[in-house]
Amino acid sequence: MTEESLLLTNPGEEGSSTYRHVLCVYPYRRELKELGFLPPLGLEHIAAVIEPFASELEMVDLRRYPGHASDFIRSSTDLVCFSVNWDLERDFVARELSSIDSEITLIAGGRYATEAPDQWLEHIPGLDAVVRGDGEEIMLEICRQVPWHRISGLSFRRDGRIIHNPNREPGSILDRLQPCRSRRRQKYDVQIRGIGTGLEVDMLAGSRGCPFNCTFCSFNRNPWGIKRKWTARSPESVVDELESISAPLVAFTDDLFTHDLSRVENICDQLLKRGIKKKYVINARLEIARHPALIRKMEQAGFAILLLGVESAHDKTLKAMRKGFTTRQIRSYCKVLQDSTMIKHGYFILGNIGESVDEMLQTAPFAREIGMDSISLSTLRHNPYSGLDELVAQTPGYHINPKGKIYSDHCPPKQLRKLRRRLYRDFYSTRQILKLGNKFRKHGALKLLPGIAWNLAAHRVRQVMKR
């Protein structure tokens, strides 16, 4: 029997368990980016697995609740699950974990917990187990009372020792598993710098994995170094879920939504046939420009924002990254994309190995030249199994700080931060902001425009005053 079929079986079968009260916690106070709030989709998938086995289940997002996880503990609580996904607010997360009574089964999962299960199990005495990698199948086995020593991908404490079971091969994304949206305590709306826009937003996972092997990226591997194959849900299941979502704006979590173009076209056809009218945000590669007819169909179906990994304005860097295209090809692709009504958001990396400050300063002019409507600038970061640690060791003058950020002698962290602010200021001119606002207007995002205009105007005033 497959894991997917197991999810659809009656939890009352022999060998399964029923919890009296389960609490699922997203233990962070602040957003990762200036743009939020997005629902904790991974935790909601875990909750969907547990829900059939629980008499009662609650979810709490501490970004929206000023109290603590312990406020939700009852006398009947027998399982608490934490999503430890990001390397921020570590002390706060540790305190929240430590606040859970040791008599309650406490399990942590998520990318950051997966990277260092020993540290969490050693420093949090009440933590019983860490789920490494994807959690749905592992939590299903826990709920069905499979002995912990037989569950691959699980690290746990037994008789004073920490035991790491063998790695679990990343499985296919489950076609019929949807997040447990019914347990949300509030709707999520787009916020910019803490100011709400009133535009409800949701997320959907249509696929997992990426077939490419960019050197700077560790997301195509799980944190224990296992390559994740690209797997996708059926177009029918994706459209069924989109139809059930109330939010008018949906962001796909897929690392690469446009990998299987026939699947993309199928999704578009079904959206148009069913008359589902929403706006969608997706990650795509620039090569989508080779298919202008599909781009037109995507526009008709409601795809509104393309998130594009450009990364650099220099061929030597793109080659070292194994991006698979050159600046000449970028210009050619973007010339085609210029005709699209979709908003083009470009991702760029600052501090790439071998780039001088002058070369990094060409990022904003290049982004404008190729017609990006908006950009995000990140700094190079080492994650486990990305291979960047070896490259840094081989390159004189480059270093990795304790938090994994990569910097050089010619552009230390403080200068990188200043450079990032300068490039944002240079790119987001008044003309660029008006251009972006006009595109949002064409997409009917009138509720979002006042928030965008206010925040960008305030940001612009602050930057001008700093000059």
C-alpha positions as CSV (number, residue, x, y, z in Angstrom):
1,M,0.0,0.0,0.0
2,T,1.4,3.4,-1.0
3,E,1.8,6.3,1.5
4,E,-0.9,8.2,-0.4
5,S,-3.4,5.3,0.0
6,L,-2.4,5.1,3.7
7,L,-3.4,8.7,4.1
8,L,-6.9,7.9,2.9
9,T,-7.5,4.9,5.2
10,N,-9.5,4.9,8.4
11,P,-7.2,5.9,11.3
12,G,-9.2,3.5,13.5
13,E,-7.6,0.5,11.9
14,E,-5.5,-1.8,14.1
15,G,-2.0,-0.3,14.6
16,S,-3.1,3.3,14.5
17,S,-3.3,5.7,17.3
18,T,-5.6,8.5,18.4
19,Y,-4.4,11.6,20.2
20,R,-6.6,13.5,22.5
21,H,-5.3,17.0,21.8
22,V,-2.6,17.9,19.3
23,L,-1.0,21.4,19.1
24,C,0.9,22.5,15.9
25,V,3.1,25.6,16.4
26,Y,4.8,28.0,14.0
27,P,7.3,29.5,16.5
28,Y,8.4,32.8,15.1
29,R,7.6,36.4,15.9
30,R,8.7,38.2,12.7
31,E,8.6,37.6,8.9
32,L,11.5,36.4,6.9
33,K,11.1,39.3,4.4
34,E,9.5,42.7,4.3
35,L,6.6,41.2,2.4
36,G,4.3,39.0,4.5
37,F,2.3,37.4,5.9
38,L,2.2,33.9,4.3
39,P,0.6,30.9,5.9
40,P,3.0,28.2,7.4
41,L,2.1,25.8,4.6
42,G,4.5,23.0,5.6
43,L,3.1,22.9,9.1
44,E,-0.4,22.8,7.7
45,H,0.5,19.8,5.6
46,I,1.7,18.0,8.8
47,A,-1.5,19.0,10.5
48,A,-3.5,17.5,7.7
49,V,-1.7,14.2,8.2
50,I,-2.3,14.2,12.0
51,E,-5.9,15.4,12.0
52,P,-7.6,12.0,11.3
53,F,-5.7,10.6,14.3
54,A,-6.6,13.4,16.7
55,S,-9.8,14.0,18.7
56,E,-8.8,17.7,18.7
57,L,-6.2,19.6,16.8
58,E,-5.1,23.3,17.1
59,M,-2.7,25.4,15.1
60,V,-1.0,28.6,16.4
61,D,1.1,31.0,14.4
62,L,3.1,33.1,16.9
63,R,3.6,35.9,14.4
64,R,-0.1,36.6,14.9
65,Y,-0.4,35.7,18.6
66,P,1.4,37.8,21.2
67,G,1.5,35.0,23.8
68,H,3.3,31.7,23.8
69,A,2.8,28.1,22.7
70,S,2.3,27.0,26.4
71,D,-0.8,29.1,26.5
72,F,-2.5,26.5,24.4
73,I,-1.5,23.5,26.4
74,R,-4.4,21.6,28.0
75,S,-4.5,18.7,30.4
76,S,-5.4,16.5,27.4
77,T,-2.5,17.6,25.2
78,D,-0.5,14.6,24.3
79,L,1.4,15.7,21.1
80,V,3.0,19.1,20.2
81,C,4.7,19.6,16.8
82,F,7.0,22.6,16.1
83,S,8.0,23.8,12.6
84,V,11.6,24.9,13.0
85,N,12.2,26.0,9.4
86,W,14.5,29.1,9.6
87,D,17.7,30.1,11.3
88,L,16.3,33.1,13.0
89,E,15.1,33.8,16.5
90,R,16.8,30.6,17.7
91,D,16.7,31.6,21.3
92,F,13.0,32.4,21.2
93,V,12.3,29.1,19.4
94,A,14.4,27.2,22.0
95,R,12.5,28.9,24.9
96,E,9.1,28.0,23.3
97,L,10.2,24.4,22.8
98,S,11.5,24.2,26.4
99,S,8.2,25.5,27.8
100,I,6.4,22.3,26.8
101,D,5.9,19.9,29.7
102,S,8.2,16.9,29.4
103,E,5.3,14.5,29.8
104,I,3.9,15.6,26.4
105,T,5.4,14.1,23.3
106,L,7.3,16.9,21.6
107,I,8.5,16.7,18.0
108,A,10.3,19.3,15.8
109,G,10.6,19.3,12.1
110,G,11.5,21.7,9.3
111,R,14.7,22.6,7.4
112,Y,16.6,24.2,10.2
113,A,15.9,21.4,12.7
114,T,16.9,18.9,10.0
115,E,20.3,20.5,9.5
116,A,21.4,19.9,13.1
117,P,19.1,17.5,15.0
118,D,21.8,16.7,17.5
119,Q,21.9,20.4,18.7
120,W,18.2,20.6,19.2
121,L,18.0,17.2,21.0
122,E,21.0,18.0,23.2
123,H,19.9,21.5,24.2
124,I,16.1,20.9,24.6
125,P,15.7,18.1,27.2
126,G,12.0,17.8,26.6
127,L,12.3,17.3,22.8
128,D,11.6,13.7,22.0
129,A,12.3,13.6,18.3
130,V,13.4,15.6,15.2
131,V,11.9,14.8,11.8
132,R,14.5,15.1,9.1
133,G,13.4,16.2,5.7
134,D,9.8,15.9,4.5
135,G,7.5,15.2,7.4
136,E,4.3,13.9,6.0
137,E,5.3,10.2,5.7
138,I,7.2,10.2,8.9
139,M,4.4,11.7,10.9
140,L,1.9,9.3,9.3
141,E,4.0,6.4,10.6
142,I,4.3,8.0,14.1
143,C,0.5,8.4,14.1
144,R,0.1,4.7,13.1
145,Q,2.3,3.7,16.0
146,V,5.2,2.3,14.0
147,P,8.1,1.8,16.4
148,W,10.4,4.8,16.3
149,H,13.5,2.8,15.6
150,R,11.9,1.5,12.3
151,I,11.0,5.0,11.0
152,S,13.6,6.2,8.5
153,G,14.4,9.9,8.6
154,L,13.7,10.2,12.4
155,S,16.2,11.3,15.1
156,F,15.1,10.6,18.7
157,R,16.3,10.2,22.2
158,R,16.2,6.8,23.9
159,D,17.8,5.9,27.3
160,G,19.9,9.0,27.3
161,R,21.3,8.4,23.8
162,I,20.5,10.3,20.6
163,I,19.7,7.9,17.8
164,H,19.7,8.8,14.1
165,N,17.8,6.4,11.9
166,P,18.9,6.0,8.3
167,N,18.0,8.8,5.9
168,R,14.6,8.6,4.1
169,E,14.7,9.0,0.3
170,P,12.6,12.0,-0.6
171,G,9.3,10.7,-1.9
172,S,6.9,12.0,-4.4
173,I,4.6,14.9,-3.5
174,L,1.3,13.4,-2.4
175,D,-1.4,14.1,-5.0
176,R,-4.4,14.4,-2.7
177,L,-2.9,15.8,0.5
178,Q,-4.0,19.5,1.0
179,P,-3.0,21.8,3.9
180,C,-5.2,21.9,6.9
181,R,-6.6,25.4,6.2
182,S,-9.7,24.8,8.3
183,R,-7.6,25.2,11.5
184,R,-6.3,28.7,10.7
185,R,-7.2,31.3,13.3
186,Q,-7.1,34.1,10.8
187,K,-6.9,34.9,7.2
188,Y,-3.5,35.9,5.7
189,D,-3.3,39.2,3.8
190,V,-0.3,40.7,2.0
191,Q,1.6,43.1,4.3
192,I,4.4,45.5,3.4
193,R,6.7,46.6,6.2
194,G,4.0,45.6,8.7
195,I,1.2,47.5,7.0
196,G,-1.7,45.4,5.8
197,T,-3.1,45.8,2.3
198,G,-6.4,43.9,2.8
199,L,-5.5,41.5,-0.1
200,E,-5.9,37.9,1.1
201,V,-3.2,35.6,0.0
202,D,-2.7,31.8,0.2
203,M,-0.1,29.3,-0.9
204,L,-0.2,26.0,-2.8
205,A,2.4,23.3,-3.3
206,G,2.1,21.8,-6.8
207,S,5.5,20.1,-7.1
208,R,8.7,19.5,-5.2
209,G,12.3,19.5,-6.3
210,C,14.2,21.0,-9.2
211,P,16.0,19.2,-12.0
212,F,18.7,21.8,-12.2
213,N,22.0,21.9,-10.2
214,C,22.9,25.5,-9.6
215,T,26.0,25.6,-7.4
216,F,24.7,28.2,-5.0
217,C,21.4,26.3,-4.3
218,S,20.9,23.7,-1.7
219,F,17.1,23.6,-1.9
220,N,17.3,20.9,-4.6
221,R,18.8,18.7,-1.9
222,N,17.4,17.9,1.6
223,P,19.6,19.2,4.4
224,W,21.3,15.8,4.7
225,G,22.6,16.0,1.1
226,I,20.1,13.8,-0.7
227,K,19.1,15.1,-4.2
228,R,15.4,15.6,-4.5
229,K,13.9,14.5,-7.8
230,W,11.3,16.8,-9.4
231,T,7.8,15.3,-8.7
232,A,4.5,16.9,-9.3
233,R,0.8,16.6,-8.4
234,S,-1.6,16.0,-11.2
235,P,-3.1,19.1,-12.9
236,E,-6.6,18.0,-11.7
237,S,-5.6,18.0,-8.0
238,V,-3.9,21.4,-8.3
239,V,-6.9,23.0,-10.0
240,D,-9.3,21.3,-7.5
241,E,-7.3,22.9,-4.6
242,L,-7.2,26.3,-6.3
243,E,-11.0,26.1,-6.7
244,S,-11.4,25.5,-3.0
245,I,-9.1,28.5,-1.9
246,S,-10.9,31.7,-1.0
247,A,-8.0,34.0,-1.4
248,P,-7.8,35.9,-4.8
249,L,-4.0,35.7,-4.8
250,V,-2.2,32.4,-4.6
251,A,1.6,31.9,-4.5
252,F,2.9,28.5,-5.6
253,T,5.7,27.1,-3.5
254,D,7.1,25.1,-6.4
255,D,10.9,25.5,-6.9
256,L,10.1,25.5,-10.6
257,F,6.5,25.6,-11.7
258,T,7.3,25.6,-15.4
259,H,9.4,22.5,-15.7
260,D,6.8,20.4,-17.4
261,L,5.2,22.7,-20.0
262,S,2.5,20.3,-21.1
263,R,1.4,20.1,-17.4
264,V,1.4,23.9,-17.2
265,E,-0.8,24.1,-20.3
266,N,-3.2,21.5,-18.8
267,I,-3.5,23.5,-15.6
268,C,-4.2,26.6,-17.6
269,D,-6.8,24.9,-19.8
270,Q,-8.6,23.6,-16.7
271,L,-8.6,27.0,-14.9
272,L,-10.1,28.6,-18.0
273,K,-12.7,25.8,-18.5
274,R,-13.8,26.0,-14.9
275,G,-13.9,29.8,-14.9
276,I,-11.6,30.1,-11.8
277,K,-10.6,33.7,-11.6
278,K,-7.6,34.3,-9.3
279,K,-4.1,35.7,-9.6
280,Y,-1.0,33.4,-9.3
281,V,2.6,33.9,-8.4
282,I,5.1,31.3,-9.6
283,N,8.8,30.5,-9.9
284,A,9.9,30.1,-13.5
285,R,13.1,30.0,-15.5
286,L,13.8,32.6,-18.2
287,E,13.5,29.8,-20.9
288,I,9.7,30.1,-20.6
289,A,10.2,32.9,-23.2
290,R,10.8,30.2,-25.8
291,H,7.0,29.5,-25.7
292,P,5.1,32.7,-26.3
293,A,1.8,30.9,-27.0
294,L,2.0,29.3,-23.6
295,I,2.8,32.7,-22.0
296,R,-0.4,34.1,-23.6
297,K,-2.4,31.2,-22.2
298,M,-0.9,31.6,-18.7
299,E,-1.9,35.3,-18.8
300,Q,-5.5,34.4,-19.7
301,A,-5.6,31.8,-16.9
302,G,-4.5,34.4,-14.3
303,F,-0.8,34.0,-13.9
304,A,0.3,37.4,-12.9
305,I,3.8,37.4,-11.4
306,L,6.9,35.5,-12.6
307,L,9.7,35.1,-10.1
308,L,12.9,34.7,-12.2
309,G,16.3,33.7,-11.0
310,V,18.6,35.9,-13.0
311,E,21.3,36.0,-10.3
312,S,24.1,38.0,-12.0
313,A,24.8,40.4,-14.8
314,H,28.1,38.7,-15.7
315,D,28.8,35.6,-17.8
316,K,31.7,34.4,-15.7
317,T,29.4,34.2,-12.7
318,L,26.6,32.6,-14.5
319,K,29.0,29.9,-15.8
320,A,30.4,29.3,-12.4
321,M,26.8,28.9,-11.0
322,R,25.9,26.5,-13.8
323,K,22.8,28.6,-14.5
324,G,22.6,27.3,-18.0
325,F,22.3,30.6,-19.8
326,T,24.4,33.7,-20.7
327,T,23.7,37.4,-20.4
328,R,23.1,37.4,-24.2
329,Q,20.4,34.7,-23.8
330,I,19.0,36.6,-20.8
331,R,18.6,39.7,-23.0
332,S,17.0,37.6,-25.7
333,Y,14.6,35.9,-23.4
334,C,13.6,39.2,-21.7
335,K,13.0,40.9,-25.0
336,V,10.2,38.3,-25.6
337,L,8.9,38.7,-22.0
338,Q,8.7,42.4,-22.5
339,D,5.4,41.9,-24.3
340,S,3.9,39.9,-21.4
341,T,1.4,41.5,-19.0
342,M,2.9,39.4,-16.2
343,I,5.0,41.2,-13.6
344,K,8.6,40.1,-13.9
345,H,10.4,39.9,-10.6
346,G,14.2,39.2,-10.8
347,Y,16.3,37.6,-8.1
348,F,19.9,38.6,-8.0
349,I,22.8,37.7,-5.7
350,L,25.4,40.1,-4.3
351,G,28.8,39.0,-3.3
352,N,29.2,36.3,-5.9
353,I,32.7,34.8,-5.8
354,G,35.0,36.6,-8.2
355,E,32.8,39.7,-8.6
356,S,34.2,43.1,-7.8
357,V,32.2,45.9,-6.2
358,D,32.1,47.7,-9.6
359,E,30.7,44.6,-11.2
360,M,28.1,44.2,-8.5
361,L,27.1,47.9,-9.1
362,Q,26.0,46.9,-12.6
363,T,23.2,44.8,-11.2
364,A,20.5,47.5,-11.0
365,P,21.3,49.0,-14.5
366,F,21.2,45.4,-16.0
367,A,17.9,44.7,-14.3
368,R,16.4,47.8,-15.8
369,E,17.9,47.0,-19.2
370,I,16.3,43.6,-19.3
371,G,12.9,44.9,-18.2
372,M,12.6,43.6,-14.7
373,D,9.6,45.2,-13.0
374,S,10.9,44.5,-9.5
375,I,14.0,42.9,-8.0
376,S,15.2,41.1,-4.8
377,L,18.8,41.3,-3.8
378,S,20.2,38.5,-1.6
379,T,23.8,37.9,-0.4
380,L,25.6,34.6,-1.1
381,R,25.1,32.1,1.6
382,H,26.5,28.6,2.3
383,N,24.1,25.9,3.2
384,P,25.0,22.3,3.8
385,Y,25.8,20.3,0.7
386,S,25.7,23.4,-1.6
387,G,29.5,22.9,-2.3
388,L,30.2,26.6,-1.7
389,D,32.4,25.8,1.4
390,E,34.8,24.0,-0.9
391,L,34.8,26.9,-3.4
392,V,35.4,29.5,-0.7
393,A,38.3,27.4,0.7
394,Q,39.8,27.5,-2.8
395,T,39.4,31.2,-3.3
396,P,41.8,33.5,-1.4
397,G,40.1,36.4,0.4
398,Y,36.7,34.8,0.8
399,H,35.2,33.7,4.1
400,I,32.1,32.2,5.7
401,N,30.8,33.7,8.9
402,P,29.2,31.6,11.7
403,K,25.8,32.2,10.2
404,G,26.8,30.9,6.8
405,K,27.0,34.2,5.0
406,I,29.8,34.5,2.5
407,Y,31.9,37.7,2.3
408,S,35.2,38.8,0.9
409,D,38.1,41.0,2.0
410,H,37.3,43.5,-0.7
411,C,33.6,43.7,0.2
412,P,33.0,42.8,3.9
413,P,29.5,42.3,5.4
414,K,28.9,46.0,6.3
415,Q,29.9,47.1,2.8
416,L,27.6,44.5,1.3
417,R,24.7,45.8,3.2
418,K,25.4,49.4,2.1
419,L,25.8,48.2,-1.5
420,R,22.4,46.4,-1.3
421,R,20.7,49.5,-0.1
422,R,22.3,51.6,-2.8
423,L,21.3,49.2,-5.6
424,Y,17.7,49.1,-4.3
425,R,17.7,52.9,-4.3
426,D,19.1,53.1,-7.8
427,F,16.6,50.6,-9.2
428,Y,13.4,51.8,-7.5
429,S,13.3,55.2,-9.1
430,T,10.1,57.2,-9.2
431,R,9.6,56.1,-12.8
432,Q,10.1,52.4,-11.9
433,I,7.6,52.6,-9.0
434,L,5.0,54.2,-11.3
435,K,5.7,51.5,-13.9
436,L,5.2,48.8,-11.3
437,G,2.1,50.4,-10.0
438,N,0.6,50.6,-13.5
439,K,1.1,46.9,-13.9
440,F,-0.6,46.1,-10.7
441,R,-3.5,48.3,-11.8
442,K,-3.8,46.3,-15.0
443,H,-4.1,43.1,-12.9
444,G,-6.9,44.6,-10.9
445,A,-5.0,44.7,-7.6
446,L,-6.6,47.9,-6.5
447,K,-6.7,46.8,-2.9
448,L,-3.0,46.4,-2.9
449,L,-2.0,49.6,-4.6
450,P,-2.6,52.0,-1.7
451,G,-0.3,49.9,0.6
452,I,2.3,49.6,-2.1
453,A,2.2,53.3,-2.9
454,W,2.4,54.4,0.7
455,N,5.3,52.1,1.7
456,L,7.3,52.7,-1.4
457,A,6.8,56.4,-1.1
458,A,7.9,56.3,2.5
459,H,10.9,54.2,1.6
460,R,11.9,56.6,-1.1
461,V,11.6,59.6,1.2
462,R,13.8,57.9,3.8
463,Q,16.5,57.1,1.2
464,V,16.5,60.6,-0.2
465,M,17.0,62.0,3.4
466,K,20.0,59.7,3.9
467,R,21.8,61.2,0.9
